[in-house]
Amino acid sequence: MAVHNQIHNQILRPGNLSELFSLWNRFPNAVPLAGGTELIRSFRSRVKGNYSNSPQEDGGTGACMQSGSAPDSACRVYREQPVLPEEILSLEKIEELRNITRTERYLEIGAMVLLGEIIALGKIVPNAFSLTLQGIAGPLVRNMATIGGNICSGGDTIASLCALDAVLEIRNSGGSRWIPALRFCSMPENLKKCELLTRIRIPLEEWSYTVYRKFSTFGSESPEHSFTAPASDLPVKDADSRDNGGVLILIVQNQKNMLTSINVVFAGDLLLRDKDSESFLEGKALPLDRRDAGHYRKFWEAYLDNLKYPGLLLRDKILNAIEMGIAGLSD
Ligand SMILES: Cc1cc2nc3c(=O)[nH]c(=O)nc-3n(C[C@H](O)[C@H](O)[C@H](O)COP(=O)(O)OP(=O)(O)OC[C@H]3O[C@@H](n4cnc5c(N)ncnc54)[C@H](O)[C@@H]3O)c2cc1C
């Protein structure tokens, strides 16, 4: 994609983390660039002007060139083009961010590992996480986009990482800290200035039952190749039609005939997890009594009513998916 800016972009390319933080010290406004699939989209803006859109005028590239003085032949069109941050901190050359480690207890993934690479790890990847990754865009985007970029841009992986009780490593020039994904993703300003997400650690526990549902904008479901547009891009009709979609994950552990653990997370415009409803089911015999699915739904109804989120359409989709998910554990 051709990128035309009125300002010059400076792309900084540190070779390791210590170089990155010393560059960040000098250029504190530099924005990290991982795969670039979201950064370029989010910085795109409508730039008004006189543009040539004929192959002859732009040297045959088909790119839209901004002209200083509008020649008569220039088409007066409005084009959407990326306006990137002035200083970009490319993470591309930092090998430490591409590591994948597996121990008996967890899978640890560097922030620059591509979504497609994680899927290719196969069975060691917890089912909820793998299904979520497979539901993101198509293979082309998945082989450019990184897990760090997906988390930091509020992408689909958040629900599964929170349900799996993953922890995230955050670094700054002074050191690093680990923070639960659920806490990190619940904070509006989760990264402070000059902080980087470096590693994702996912506990490797046995989950015997997994439900993954992706709701796209306007409440319709399209698990593959769909993308939730930002609210500002949507035509505003009523409160419901402005609901962005989200991802619901329901995972269950059991010991013999007893449900020992259930984690249910919805990540959309808000991150939702109701621990009271989880405790209601823990310790119950499997298969569950059918009435428990209805009771469980009521917990979530009360939880959503309290939050006044989301609108009716998405609310129904979430509640039905939860009820059906629990019903799958009944006889
Ligand atoms: C056609 C298309 C379809 C898509 N479909 C989906 C979809 O279905 N689901 C979905 O979730 N997303 C989707 N996306 C959005 C996007 O591709 C993903 O969220 C992607 O994972 C972002 O990763 P990236 O490496 O490209 O991030 P970038 O674009 O490089 O960065 C995204 C943001 O995160 C910051 N960032 C990146 N890495 C770090 C880090 N390590 N530490 C701190 N900040 C960091 C950047 O500064 C930037 O603000 C789609 C995008 C396209 C173009």
The ligand as an SDF file (V2000), in Angstrom:
LIG
                    3D

 53 58  0  0  0  0  0  0  0  0999 V2000
   -8.7010   -7.3930    6.6630 C   0  0  0  0  0  0  0  0  0  0  0  0
   -8.5260   -7.3740    8.1530 C   0  0  0  0  0  0  0  0  0  0  0  0
   -9.3050   -8.2020    8.9330 C   0  0  0  0  0  0  0  0  0  0  0  0
   -9.1550   -8.1990   10.3170 C   0  0  0  0  0  0  0  0  0  0  0  0
   -9.9400   -9.0480   11.0600 N   0  0  0  0  0  0  0  0  0  0  0  0
   -9.7800   -9.0790   12.3980 C   0  0  0  0  0  0  0  0  0  0  0  0
  -10.5640   -9.9960   13.1840 C   0  0  0  0  0  0  0  0  0  0  0  0
  -11.3870  -10.7550   12.6970 O   0  0  0  0  0  0  0  0  0  0  0  0
  -10.3430   -9.9960   14.5220 N   0  0  0  0  0  0  0  0  0  0  0  0
   -9.4270   -9.1810   15.1250 C   0  0  0  0  0  0  0  0  0  0  0  0
   -9.2520   -9.2680   16.3350 O   0  0  0  0  0  0  0  0  0  0  0  0
   -8.7050   -8.2940   14.4070 N   0  0  0  0  0  0  0  0  0  0  0  0
   -8.8550   -8.2220   13.0670 C   0  0  0  0  0  0  0  0  0  0  0  0
   -8.1200   -7.3390   12.3240 N   0  0  0  0  0  0  0  0  0  0  0  0
   -7.2710   -6.3550   13.0450 C   0  0  0  0  0  0  0  0  0  0  0  0
   -5.7650   -6.7070   13.1690 C   0  0  0  0  0  0  0  0  0  0  0  0
   -5.2540   -7.3280   12.0760 O   0  0  0  0  0  0  0  0  0  0  0  0
   -5.4320   -7.5610   14.3610 C   0  0  0  0  0  0  0  0  0  0  0  0
   -5.9610   -7.0540   15.5530 O   0  0  0  0  0  0  0  0  0  0  0  0
   -3.9000   -7.7910   14.4650 C   0  0  0  0  0  0  0  0  0  0  0  0
   -3.7050   -8.8920   15.3140 O   0  0  0  0  0  0  0  0  0  0  0  0
   -3.0600   -6.6190   14.9050 C   0  0  0  0  0  0  0  0  0  0  0  0
   -1.7000   -7.0800   14.9700 O   0  0  0  0  0  0  0  0  0  0  0  0
   -0.5040   -6.3260   14.2660 P   0  0  0  0  0  0  0  0  0  0  0  0
    0.7230   -7.1010   14.5780 O   0  0  0  0  0  0  0  0  0  0  0  0
   -0.7810   -6.0910   12.8330 O   0  0  0  0  0  0  0  0  0  0  0  0
   -0.5280   -4.9700   15.0900 O   0  0  0  0  0  0  0  0  0  0  0  0
   -0.1190   -3.4850   14.6390 P   0  0  0  0  0  0  0  0  0  0  0  0
   -1.0820   -3.0120   13.6190 O   0  0  0  0  0  0  0  0  0  0  0  0
    1.3080   -3.4080   14.3100 O   0  0  0  0  0  0  0  0  0  0  0  0
   -0.3670   -2.7470   16.0380 O   0  0  0  0  0  0  0  0  0  0  0  0
   -1.6640   -2.5900   16.5830 C   0  0  0  0  0  0  0  0  0  0  0  0
   -1.5530   -1.6650   17.8080 C   0  0  0  0  0  0  0  0  0  0  0  0
   -0.8900   -2.3270   18.8700 O   0  0  0  0  0  0  0  0  0  0  0  0
    0.3120   -1.6280   19.2530 C   0  0  0  0  0  0  0  0  0  0  0  0
    1.3080   -2.6730   19.5190 N   0  0  0  0  0  0  0  0  0  0  0  0
    1.6590   -3.6880   18.6860 C   0  0  0  0  0  0  0  0  0  0  0  0
    2.5210   -4.5160   19.3060 N   0  0  0  0  0  0  0  0  0  0  0  0
    2.7220   -4.0110   20.5530 C   0  0  0  0  0  0  0  0  0  0  0  0
    3.4900   -4.4330   21.6720 C   0  0  0  0  0  0  0  0  0  0  0  0
    4.2220   -5.5530   21.6590 N   0  0  0  0  0  0  0  0  0  0  0  0
    3.4630   -3.6780   22.8030 N   0  0  0  0  0  0  0  0  0  0  0  0
    2.7300   -2.5310   22.8410 C   0  0  0  0  0  0  0  0  0  0  0  0
    1.9690   -2.0900   21.8330 N   0  0  0  0  0  0  0  0  0  0  0  0
    1.9580   -2.8330   20.6930 C   0  0  0  0  0  0  0  0  0  0  0  0
    0.6400   -0.7230   18.0860 C   0  0  0  0  0  0  0  0  0  0  0  0
    1.3330    0.4420   18.5020 O   0  0  0  0  0  0  0  0  0  0  0  0
   -0.7510   -0.4010   17.5580 C   0  0  0  0  0  0  0  0  0  0  0  0
   -1.3250    0.6250   18.3320 O   0  0  0  0  0  0  0  0  0  0  0  0
   -8.2130   -7.3210   10.9320 C   0  0  0  0  0  0  0  0  0  0  0  0
   -7.4350   -6.4940   10.1460 C   0  0  0  0  0  0  0  0  0  0  0  0
   -7.5790   -6.5090    8.7710 C   0  0  0  0  0  0  0  0  0  0  0  0
   -6.6920   -5.6280    7.9610 C   0  0  0  0  0  0  0  0  0  0  0  0
  1  2  1  0
  2  3  1  0
  2 52  2  0
  3  4  2  0
  4  5  1  0
  4 50  1  0
  5  6  2  0
  6  7  1  0
  6 13  1  0
  7  8  2  0
  7  9  1  0
  9 10  1  0
 10 11  2  0
 10 12  1  0
 12 13  2  0
 13 14  1  0
 14 15  1  0
 14 50  1  0
 15 16  1  0
 16 17  1  0
 16 18  1  0
 18 19  1  0
 18 20  1  0
 20 21  1  0
 20 22  1  0
 22 23  1  0
 23 24  1  0
 24 25  2  0
 24 26  1  0
 24 27  1  0
 27 28  1  0
 28 29  2  0
 28 30  1  0
 28 31  1  0
 31 32  1  0
 32 33  1  0
 33 34  1  0
 33 48  1  0
 34 35  1  0
 35 36  1  0
 35 46  1  0
 36 37  1  0
 36 45  1  0
 37 38  2  0
 38 39  1  0
 39 40  1  0
 39 45  2  0
 40 41  1  0
 40 42  2  0
 42 43  1  0
 43 44  2  0
 44 45  1  0
 46 47  1  0
 46 48  1  0
 48 49  1  0
 50 51  2  0
 51 52  1  0
 52 53  1  0
M  END
$$$$
